[in-house]
Amino acid sequence: MLEKKLIEQILDAGLETGADFSEVFIEKRNASVLQSVSGRLEKSNNSKSFGVGIRVAKKTQSVYAYTNSKNPEELIQLAKDLSKSFKDEHLTKRTPLMDLEVGQKHQVKIKPSEVDLKDKVKLLKRSYKAASEYDEVIKQVMVYLMDDEQVVLIANSEGRFVTETRVRVRLMTSAIAADKGMMQTGSAGDGSGKGYEFFDEMDIEKYAEEAAKVAKTMLYADDCPSGVMPVIINNAFGGVIFHEACGHSLEATSVAKNASVFSGKKGTKIASDIVTAIDDGTIENAWGSANYDDEGYPQQRRILIKNGILNSYMIDKINARRMNEEPTGSSRRQNYKFSPTSRMSNTFIDNGDSTLEEIIKNTEYGLFAKKLGGGSVNPGNGDFNFSVMEGYMIREGKIAEPVKGAALVGNGADVLHKIDMIANNLERQRGMCGSASGSIPADVGQPSIRVQAMTVGGKKKGAN
């Protein structure tokens, strides 16, 4: 990476003309992506990168630049150039760097760089075989495998000096079912903050068959009726609604600018009494976990909502200054090309006291959204629209016929108050989250929940 003495010189250069904070983020990365279509390897990309990001700040204003250079003169000059953004006769003295702290959690057994390409291809073939042989209506199968090894070293003028290695792997399968001019897609997969030992634990064939099953089921499903009705949102990726419609609105990126529906509401009731929501970046080997956030501060377990009361925001250093609060270890970035800001890690609604069976039995009529697809949200007001990849009607307390074309439409703040039953089957699912500081790995999750009244968009009008 870079020598400690050089890092200190860069930090000092950033404070030269009156800034009160300087930071160096150094990254070395090795990543690969493989993709097969109909059993043929269509993509095999491997990338190696190195970069240095330098940030200089004064109160709530900051400037950022990055470079691929390791040249000491160029790095110091870059910091000097940034420092000229701030002029102040009172100069901030840098705190000496602590002894280098090495992150010890989230260890892996098999690094991606130690795995031959042919062994990675075998994983693709296993998934393709299981999905393609599920049923004759499966016409195409796409399998995606990614791995990532990221080494970071972070230092700042307040004395932080930390390093860690972050490893992530993921395998996803998509299946297309087609018959008589109709076509539907299903997808399933999993990932982890582990190495390739994860694929010895993962039931690859089960996920592949799940993708095919969803595609086939939805191919022959009826159109979903539209209307306002109770909606049971399943666990795992069902948590994407909370992540998108509520989680982003609890990030200081929007809260500090009063651009969030939850700005200024800490300590007030924003959800049903049974709702507790958590963002936890410390879960061992989880997809969104790390030893440190991308400002070098220890990751934390943050209770965002406790029994319906807004308990905490997710706050990075600069926005903490705007809010007159302490950072919560929530700063993240895609890579050295991005300045960090507050982001989610592993975000989920906590377990409740019911079972999924009890929730279904207590629902006379409604929609069971077993698996969600894509969607969109306005973080300023929390309005959202999500497609349902796999859905079923509920009739007389039982799961009935499958339905396709369903969409869930609503407002995050409103939905939080309308959650009236929560199951005890919490699961998390892996995803990629895009926002101000780029695309980052993040877990979403929840137990199965019931929203007592929700707008469902569908091709059929009215209940049937």
C-alpha atoms as one frame of an Amber mdcrd trajectory, in Angstrom:
protein
   0.000   0.000   0.000   1.702   3.274   1.115   4.305   3.940   3.811   3.069
   5.467   7.057   5.410   8.450   6.700   3.997   9.283   3.268   0.426   8.987
   4.578   1.283  11.439   7.362   2.732  13.862   4.826  -0.457  13.663   2.739
  -2.608  14.306   5.804  -0.453  17.283   6.809  -0.615  18.710   3.304  -4.404
  18.587   3.450  -4.417  20.752   6.581  -1.914  23.279   5.243  -4.166  26.289
   4.655  -6.922  25.939   7.240  -8.940  22.731   6.778  -9.855  20.989  10.028
  -9.930  17.395   8.731  -8.005  15.325   6.204  -8.334  11.679   5.221  -6.597
   9.109   3.036  -8.394   6.034   1.673  -6.162   3.461  -0.055  -7.638   0.507
  -1.916  -6.252  -2.547  -3.666  -8.836  -4.767  -5.332  -9.144  -7.997  -7.288
 -12.577  -8.927  -8.639 -14.011 -11.348 -11.174 -17.361 -11.821 -12.885 -18.473
 -14.932 -14.792 -21.758 -15.326 -16.617 -23.187 -18.251 -18.547 -26.199 -18.201
 -20.862 -27.871 -21.504 -21.778 -24.863 -23.383 -20.460 -22.277 -21.418 -22.458
 -19.736 -19.184 -20.772 -20.521 -15.737 -22.187 -18.450 -13.551 -19.878 -15.284
 -14.024 -17.850 -13.838 -10.759 -16.595 -11.099 -10.278 -14.046 -10.056  -6.831
 -12.870  -7.268  -5.568 -10.647  -7.174  -1.998  -9.389  -5.314   0.314  -7.060
  -6.251   3.825  -6.038  -5.960   6.528  -3.418  -8.777   8.858  -2.399  -7.986
  12.046  -0.492 -10.622  14.086   1.324 -10.169  17.482   2.979 -12.899  19.186
   5.014 -13.698  22.331   6.950 -16.745  22.110   9.207 -19.519  20.788   6.918
 -17.800  21.444   3.585 -15.507  18.898   1.966 -13.567  18.350  -1.258 -12.450
  15.012  -2.662 -10.072  13.732  -5.323  -8.598  10.375  -6.295  -5.678   9.011
  -8.249  -4.048   5.752  -9.330  -0.597   7.179  -8.658   1.775   5.913  -5.968
   4.218   8.753  -6.593   4.824  10.583  -3.281   5.212  14.018  -4.876   2.001
  13.677  -6.860   0.007  12.472  -3.849   1.258  15.274  -1.606   0.581  17.848
  -4.323  -2.956  16.527  -4.754  -3.582  17.050  -1.035  -2.080  20.550  -1.253
  -4.368  21.399  -4.155  -7.404  20.258  -2.158  -6.293  22.229   0.898  -6.456
  25.471  -1.098 -10.252  25.175  -1.001 -10.105  26.365   2.600  -8.427  29.481
   3.981  -8.091  30.075   7.715  -5.352  31.633   9.834  -6.126  29.115  12.584
  -4.496  25.857  11.519  -5.649  22.481  12.856  -2.917  20.289  14.300  -3.013
  16.670  13.192  -3.354  13.971  15.856  -0.506  11.423  15.565  -1.565   8.203
  13.878  -2.237   5.329  16.236  -0.508   1.996  15.701  -1.948   0.328  12.624
  -5.088  -1.600  13.603  -5.854  -4.700  11.545  -9.459  -5.903  11.314  -9.746
  -9.470  12.586 -13.435 -10.324  12.101 -15.009 -11.876   8.990 -12.098 -14.178
   8.182 -12.322 -16.442   5.122 -10.936 -19.905   4.393 -10.651 -19.933   0.589
  -9.803 -16.639  -1.087 -11.208 -16.155  -4.610  -7.678 -15.601  -5.933  -6.834
 -19.162  -4.856  -9.615 -20.742  -6.978  -8.949 -21.885 -10.557 -11.213 -20.663
 -13.329 -12.254 -24.223 -14.175 -13.569 -24.715 -10.632 -15.584 -21.516 -10.873
 -17.055 -22.685 -14.177 -18.131 -25.946 -12.504 -20.359 -23.915 -10.177 -22.044
 -22.290 -13.164 -22.610 -25.676 -14.790 -24.167 -27.164 -11.659 -26.658 -24.337
 -11.435 -27.464 -24.422 -15.156 -28.066 -28.187 -15.107 -30.450 -28.048 -12.146
 -32.495 -25.150 -13.524 -32.636 -26.309 -17.162 -33.721 -29.826 -16.223 -36.488
 -28.653 -13.890 -39.162 -28.618 -16.609 -39.461 -28.499 -20.383 -40.980 -24.989
 -20.231 -37.614 -23.619 -19.059 -36.168 -22.211 -22.257 -33.174 -20.260 -21.037
 -30.999 -20.173 -17.919 -28.514 -17.455 -17.001 -26.041 -17.928 -14.150 -23.967
 -15.127 -12.669 -20.949 -15.624 -10.383 -18.968 -12.804  -8.800 -16.156 -12.593
  -6.287 -14.355  -9.643  -4.796 -11.234  -9.188  -2.654 -10.816  -5.644  -1.384
  -7.940  -4.481   0.831  -8.392  -1.021   2.334  -6.169   1.186   4.475  -7.737
   4.291   5.999  -6.029   7.107   7.899  -7.191  10.551   8.995  -6.015  13.638
  10.821  -7.808  12.539  13.998  -5.371   9.633  14.349  -7.381   6.787  12.807
  -5.106   4.236  11.089  -6.779   0.949  10.162  -6.679  -1.756   7.515  -8.734
  -4.801   6.605  -9.407  -7.294   3.824 -13.008  -7.718   2.673 -14.051 -10.769
   0.650 -17.441 -11.396  -0.937 -18.831 -14.077  -3.263 -22.246 -14.471  -4.893
 -24.040 -16.865  -7.270 -27.369 -15.945  -8.901 -29.527 -17.910 -11.332 -32.290
 -16.600 -13.614 -34.625 -18.894 -15.522 -37.008 -18.010 -18.341 -40.129 -20.102
 -18.871 -42.047 -19.798 -22.137 -45.152 -21.436 -23.609 -47.732 -20.424 -26.228
 -46.308 -16.942 -26.645 -46.156 -16.271 -22.897 -42.928 -15.763 -20.969 -42.021
 -15.323 -17.298 -38.749 -15.029 -15.393 -37.710 -16.327 -11.997 -34.477 -15.763
 -10.133 -32.806 -16.997  -6.958 -29.355 -17.178  -5.416 -27.233 -16.242  -2.472
 -23.989 -14.600  -1.448 -21.796 -14.057   1.580 -18.898 -12.196   3.111 -17.059
 -15.514   3.070 -14.662 -17.033   0.552 -15.321 -19.932  -1.807 -15.976 -22.202
   1.179 -19.433 -20.614   1.076 -20.326 -22.641  -2.023 -19.712 -25.844  -0.069
 -22.423 -24.641   2.343 -24.828 -23.282  -0.289 -27.322 -25.669  -1.878 -26.682
 -24.495  -5.434 -29.177 -26.909  -7.000 -31.942 -25.804  -4.624 -31.605 -22.158
  -5.618 -31.437 -23.047  -9.315 -34.603 -25.130  -9.056 -36.268 -22.319  -7.115
 -35.588 -19.896  -9.971 -37.093 -22.347 -12.448 -40.094 -23.074 -10.218 -40.958
 -19.392  -9.892 -40.734 -18.909 -13.665 -42.984 -21.892 -14.379 -45.506 -21.036
 -11.648 -45.898 -17.443 -12.824 -46.107 -18.558 -16.473 -49.470 -20.204 -15.826
 -50.660 -17.829 -13.102 -53.809 -15.708 -13.346 -53.568 -11.927 -13.561 -53.584
 -10.281 -10.157 -56.686  -8.295  -9.167 -56.143  -4.659  -8.209 -57.430  -2.859
  -5.145 -56.690  -2.048  -1.528 -56.265  -5.221   0.510 -54.182  -6.847   3.267
 -50.760  -7.843   1.943 -48.446 -10.409   3.515 -44.881  -9.686   2.423 -42.622
 -12.710   2.815 -39.309 -12.758   4.657 -35.771 -12.355   3.240 -35.867 -10.149
   0.115 -39.265  -8.835   1.194 -37.165  -6.515   3.347 -36.273  -4.556   0.216
 -39.396  -2.452   0.805 -38.101  -1.307   4.196 -34.622  -0.832   2.748 -35.774
   1.330  -0.136 -38.847   3.113   1.202 -37.633   3.686   4.768 -33.944   2.812
   5.139 -32.655   5.407   2.678 -34.786   8.006   4.426 -32.966   7.214   7.704
 -29.514   7.861   6.200 -27.954  11.162   7.205 -27.278  11.826   3.518 -30.916
  12.919   3.261 -31.796  13.517   6.936 -29.117  16.195   7.476 -30.448  18.196
   4.523 -34.070  17.938   5.706 -34.726  16.014   2.506 -36.176  13.017   4.357
 -39.688  12.394   5.596 -38.037  11.339   8.902 -35.891  14.464   9.416 -36.270
  15.856  12.940 -38.358  12.910  14.141 -35.866  11.129  16.402 -37.643  10.001
  19.571 -41.083  10.102  17.966 -43.390   7.278  16.926 -42.973   6.503  13.230
 -44.141   2.878  13.088 -46.445   0.308  14.616 -45.592  -0.699  18.211 -44.497
  -4.154  17.028 -41.850  -2.816  14.610 -38.162  -2.882  15.561 -35.701  -2.241
  12.735 -31.929  -2.687  12.846 -28.905  -1.892  10.708 -26.032  -4.146  11.817
 -22.640  -4.007  10.144 -21.063  -6.408  12.638 -22.837  -9.685  11.701 -20.125
 -12.296  11.153 -19.308 -12.729   7.447 -22.554 -11.081   6.363 -22.784  -9.574
   2.887 -22.834  -5.975   4.140 -20.483  -6.392   7.109 -16.959  -5.098   7.678
 -14.599  -4.433  10.559 -14.659  -0.715   9.844 -16.776   1.683   7.877 -15.139
   3.557   5.008 -14.025   6.385   7.290 -12.080   3.915   9.397 -14.422   3.787
  12.387 -15.628   0.464  13.871 -18.818  -0.907  12.401 -21.775  -0.965  14.806
 -25.167  -2.500  15.458 -27.636   0.363  15.120 -31.224   0.032  16.386 -33.022
   2.389  14.022 -36.566   1.849  15.279 -37.416   0.383  18.688 -41.026  -0.652
  19.284 -42.201   1.918  16.757 -40.038   4.793  18.051 -37.328   6.314  15.855
 -34.182   5.602  17.838 -31.252   6.371  15.542 -30.206   7.557  12.137 -27.253
   6.210  10.139 -24.638   8.977  10.256 -21.258   9.630   8.642 -18.684  12.153
   9.889 -19.523  15.220   7.801 -23.268  14.835   8.231 -22.725  14.301  11.964
 -21.360  17.837  12.036 -24.454  19.115  10.246 -26.730  17.287  12.681 -24.700
  17.975  15.828 -24.597  14.238  16.522 -21.936  11.540  16.682 -21.078   9.330
  13.672 -22.557   5.832  13.860 -19.950   3.966  11.780 -22.259   4.137   8.767
 -19.969   5.639   6.144 -19.534   3.553   2.978 -18.382   3.938  -0.631 -18.174
   1.763  -3.737 -14.423   2.259  -4.123 -11.655   4.867  -3.964 -13.313   6.888
  -6.738 -16.187   7.865  -4.421 -16.273  10.161  -1.417 -17.966   8.307   1.467
 -21.350   9.092   2.951 -23.926   7.421   5.220 -25.240   4.117   3.860 -26.929
   0.941   5.088 -25.058  -2.316   5.790 -27.294  -5.245   6.847 -30.729  -3.714
   7.411 -33.768  -5.643   8.599 -36.986  -5.661  10.582 -36.567  -7.825  13.689
 -38.557 -10.949  14.565 -42.097 -10.749  15.902 -44.236 -13.170  17.929 -46.409
 -14.768  15.242 -45.779 -17.563  12.778 -46.317 -17.222   9.047 -49.026 -19.870
   9.295 -50.853 -17.802  11.937 -50.661 -14.678   9.797 -52.083 -16.473   6.764
 -54.814 -18.135   8.846 -55.841 -14.733  10.226 -56.136 -13.186   6.753 -59.535
 -13.747   5.170 -58.597 -12.221   1.841 -55.448 -10.593   0.486 -52.195 -11.048
  -1.384 -49.182 -13.108  -0.357 -46.124 -11.472  -1.935 -43.758 -14.425  -1.645
 -40.933 -12.918  -3.680 -40.460  -9.286  -4.687 -38.823  -8.010  -7.857 -37.555
  -4.568  -8.740 -39.005  -1.241  -7.780 -38.546   2.488  -7.367 -38.825   4.920
  -4.466 -38.699   8.645  -3.822 -36.536   9.023  -0.660 -37.837  12.551  -0.083
 -41.402  11.439   0.584 -41.092   7.632   0.785 -43.498   6.837  -2.077 -42.676
   3.463  -3.666 -43.734   1.008  -6.334 -42.475  -2.611  -6.269 -43.236  -5.505
  -8.591 -44.088  -8.938  -7.188 -42.061 -11.700  -8.833 -44.041 -14.492  -7.162
 -47.461 -13.875  -5.652 -50.510 -15.826  -4.453 -54.012 -14.837  -3.437 -55.146
 -15.620   0.098 -58.713 -16.785   0.504 -60.436 -17.827   3.727 -57.121 -17.956
   5.580 -55.364 -20.176   3.043 -52.905 -19.645   0.200 -54.875 -19.995  -3.039
 -54.022 -19.517  -6.717 -50.801 -17.933  -8.004 -51.133 -14.475  -9.579 -48.820
 -12.499 -11.842 -48.407  -8.836 -12.701 -48.884  -7.616  -9.133 -47.351  -4.357
  -7.943 -47.235  -2.939  -4.432 -47.823   0.807  -4.307 -47.571   2.898  -1.172
 -45.634   5.163   1.122 -42.912   3.935   3.471 -43.932   6.072   6.437 -47.559
   4.995   6.026 -46.732   1.290   5.656 -44.701   1.286   8.895 -47.846   2.239
  10.836 -49.989  -0.383   9.070 -47.846  -3.433   9.947 -50.128  -5.351  12.307
 -48.527  -8.839  12.401 -44.867  -9.912  12.288 -43.683 -13.523  12.073 -40.693
 -15.115  13.806 -38.968 -16.311  10.605 -36.377 -13.572  10.018 -34.120 -14.145
   7.003 -31.803 -11.812   5.127 -31.032 -11.670   1.406 -28.118 -10.218  -0.505
 -28.411  -7.215  -2.807 -26.552  -4.279  -4.323 -27.560  -0.788  -3.265 -26.960
   2.298  -5.379 -26.862   5.798  -3.937 -24.667   8.897  -3.623 -21.410   7.019
  -2.960 -21.902   4.352  -5.637 -23.073   0.734  -5.631 -22.347  -1.238  -2.447
 -23.227  -4.742  -1.145 -26.053  -4.612   1.387 -28.268  -7.177   3.090 -32.014
  -6.634   3.258 -34.259  -8.724   5.448 -37.296  -9.219   7.605 -39.639 -11.873
   8.947 -42.922 -12.278   7.073 -45.096  -9.242   7.838 -48.717  -8.268   7.236
 -49.660  -4.782   6.119 -53.323  -4.429   7.020 -54.223  -2.311   3.962 -52.093
  -1.703   0.883 -52.709  -0.691  -2.716 -52.130  -3.601  -5.086 -51.836  -2.885
  -8.781 -52.916  -5.638 -11.135 -54.448  -6.267 -14.570 -57.801  -7.368 -13.159
 -60.020  -4.668 -11.681 -61.423  -5.215  -8.211 -61.399  -8.236  -5.945 -62.553
 -11.559  -7.314
